[in-house]
């Protein structure tokens, strides 16, 4: 058994008693009643927001990889949606590996080169999140001192950018280095802007999902749930982060005195918004069999 399998098994054994107790006492009927009365117009808007978010993510990745391995923009989009679909039915980094595999198979670029670009993608997404949070806290402060926190985050981003510019990248060689050389910095800026757009679209999707279930969706509520869900879902212990997503929303909304039953309904609605349309798009691109093969290959690799 692999180390990851051991860790997952231990976590499951530790969490099982708490999960059983939670399941036996939770007001499930209230959650399902809330979900049945959800605003379908807002849920549709949330679906669109999630798709726009993935499209921005794909465009950002294309800008980063283009100087190293040129390929069509639509291929990056197809690979991104297929990867998201794989993540919906698999665990770990299967979706990222599937993204690289789709691009490699369709363009002739090596899998190692394409997969290596995803490391820089993660860095750019982290910078995009930092800038997004800074702007959100400054422009729409959810608490009195939020603007000061936003300004501090903006200052931290400026320091990181300055450090990046001072590093003599041209002295080293490798996939990552090639992508961050001075000649590629225009692509890096564009990719970071698109990453910020990705986070804005994600925020909108969360906000509309929460509002659809009748919760008073203030910017603070949707922002906190977005951050909590992304932190909790880093390890991807379950397909599509099922359970992890709902738990993070319940915890995130508890600070705003939102009932757990309503928070769970919002989490279930968000899960449907993130999985069903993307899974349909992924199947439309590679077919059911192609999606199964991608999942199976990544499972064998792990």
Buried (B, 14 or more C-beta within 10 A) or exposed (E): EEEEEEEBEEEEEEBEEEEEEEEEEBEEEBBBEBBEEBBEEBBBBBBBBBBBBBBBBBBBBBBBBBBBBEBEEEBBBBBBBBBBBBBBBBBBBBBBBBBBBBBBEBBEBEEEBBBBBBEBBEBBBEBBBBBBBBBBBBEBBBEEEBBEBBEEBBEEBEEBBEEBEEEEBEEEEEBBBBBBEEEBEEBBEBBBBBBBBBBBBBBBBBBBBBBBBBBEBBBBBBBBBBBBBBEBBEBBBBBBBBBBBBBBBBBBBEEBEBBBBBBBBBBBBBBBBBBEBBBEBBBEBBEEEBBEBBBEBBEEEB
